[in-house]
Amino acid sequence: VKQITNSEDDEAFEFVVKPTHLSNGSGALFFSKEKWIEKEYDNQKLYDHMVKFMAERADPTESAALRSIKPGFMIQPRYRSEVGFRLPLELRVVTLWGKARVGVWWWGRRATDDNGKVLHPHRNTWVVRKPTGAQLGRGDDWEVVHQHPGGNPGFEKAVELFQAHMPAMAAAAETLAVAVGAPFLRTDFFVGGSRWGL
């Protein structure tokens, strides 16, 4: 933190602080220099935030794998996308027996949260593998499935990016699944676009 706060470069403040044991953005902070100053962050405030969320556990409805993760945090550069959503574009790629089967852009199940905030479950998107032969292979196609009514250029651009990058994400997820010997693995990818890549 000292290195960031002493930096002359405004982009040094472009980072994310994210719990590794929680899902759907709970406890995640997305910083910019303006936000750091406006919210009066310093070492202690950041530490207090992390301690608070280290005490939280994954919801009982989450997978056994997520519930078994030891609480922790990661800090990484803020990932940008060429699509103007508030959060980065994140696709969850699921591999089964070493082969990617689907990518999921998850917006949740409910139309509103407990405080009445509008959510967007109609934006939930699946990028589904369509084999081109008898065996799954690198040349397979990927089909996008969602219930979005259309008319949102940002959503349409995001879906286009997911579909374009899905072969590379599938290959990386498969390599990781085979390397760790996981029969089932979810690998999360941030999709930036032509400038920021994966």
Solvent accessible surface area in square Angstrom, and as a share of the most:
residue,aa,sasa,rsa
1,V,60,0.34
2,K,144,0.61
3,Q,158,0.70
4,I,36,0.18
5,T,61,0.35
6,N,120,0.61
7,S,35,0.23
8,E,168,0.75
9,D,84,0.44
10,D,77,0.40
11,E,130,0.59
12,A,32,0.25
13,F,9,0.04
14,E,36,0.16
15,F,10,0.04
16,V,6,0.03
17,V,0,0.00
18,K,45,0.19
19,P,3,0.02
20,T,54,0.32
21,H,3,0.02
22,L,20,0.10
23,S,25,0.16
24,N,101,0.52
25,G,47,0.45
26,S,47,0.30
27,G,11,0.10
28,A,19,0.15
29,L,20,0.10
30,F,43,0.18
31,F,0,0.00
32,S,18,0.12
33,K,59,0.25
34,E,120,0.54
35,K,61,0.26
36,W,13,0.05
37,I,111,0.56
38,E,124,0.56
39,K,91,0.39
40,E,139,0.62
41,Y,27,0.10
42,D,73,0.38
43,N,75,0.39
44,Q,106,0.47
45,K,83,0.35
46,L,6,0.03
47,Y,131,0.50
48,D,73,0.38
49,H,29,0.13
50,M,47,0.21
51,V,75,0.43
52,K,123,0.52
53,F,27,0.11
54,M,76,0.34
55,A,78,0.60
56,E,66,0.30
57,R,153,0.56
58,A,15,0.12
59,D,74,0.38
60,P,113,0.71
61,T,120,0.70
62,E,46,0.21
63,S,65,0.42
64,A,68,0.52
65,A,72,0.56
66,L,28,0.14
67,R,113,0.41
68,S,90,0.58
69,I,77,0.39
70,K,171,0.73
71,P,32,0.20
72,G,17,0.17
73,F,37,0.15
74,M,76,0.34
75,I,92,0.47
76,Q,42,0.19
77,P,107,0.67
78,R,62,0.23
79,Y,51,0.20
80,R,97,0.35
81,S,22,0.15
82,E,71,0.32
83,V,10,0.06
84,G,88,0.84
85,F,47,0.20
86,R,180,0.66
87,L,74,0.37
88,P,23,0.14
89,L,1,0.01
90,E,44,0.20
91,L,0,0.00
92,R,45,0.17
93,V,0,0.00
94,V,29,0.17
95,T,1,0.00
96,L,71,0.35
97,W,183,0.64
98,G,12,0.11
99,K,72,0.31
100,A,0,0.00
101,R,89,0.33
102,V,30,0.17
103,G,0,0.00
104,V,21,0.12
105,W,15,0.05
106,W,73,0.26
107,W,66,0.23
108,G,15,0.15
109,R,197,0.72
110,R,126,0.46
111,A,67,0.52
112,T,64,0.37
113,D,37,0.19
114,D,126,0.65
115,N,141,0.72
116,G,49,0.47
117,K,113,0.48
118,V,97,0.56
119,L,48,0.24
120,H,55,0.24
121,P,37,0.23
122,H,70,0.31
123,R,35,0.13
124,N,11,0.06
125,T,0,0.00
126,W,83,0.29
127,V,0,0.00
128,V,54,0.31
129,R,22,0.08
130,K,96,0.40
131,P,74,0.47
132,T,89,0.52
133,G,46,0.44
134,A,115,0.89
135,Q,153,0.68
136,L,44,0.22
137,G,25,0.24
138,R,174,0.63
139,G,60,0.57
140,D,10,0.05
141,D,82,0.42
142,W,18,0.06
143,E,82,0.37
144,V,33,0.19
145,V,68,0.39
146,H,69,0.31
147,Q,155,0.69
148,H,21,0.09
149,P,118,0.74
150,G,34,0.33
151,G,75,0.73
152,N,39,0.20
153,P,106,0.66
154,G,24,0.24
155,F,2,0.01
156,E,88,0.39
157,K,72,0.30
158,A,0,0.00
159,V,18,0.10
160,E,101,0.45
161,L,12,0.06
162,F,0,0.00
163,Q,77,0.34
164,A,74,0.57
165,H,39,0.17
166,M,0,0.00
167,P,62,0.39
168,A,53,0.41
169,M,0,0.00
170,A,4,0.03
171,A,23,0.18
172,A,48,0.37
173,A,0,0.00
174,E,12,0.05
175,T,85,0.49
176,L,81,0.40
177,A,1,0.01
178,V,105,0.60
179,A,81,0.63
180,V,93,0.53
181,G,58,0.56
182,A,22,0.17
183,P,68,0.43
184,F,124,0.52
185,L,41,0.20
186,R,105,0.38
187,T,20,0.11
188,D,59,0.30
189,F,27,0.11
190,F,40,0.17
191,V,0,0.00
192,G,0,0.00
193,G,0,0.00
194,S,112,0.72
195,R,188,0.69
196,W,90,0.32
197,G,23,0.22
198,L,78,0.39
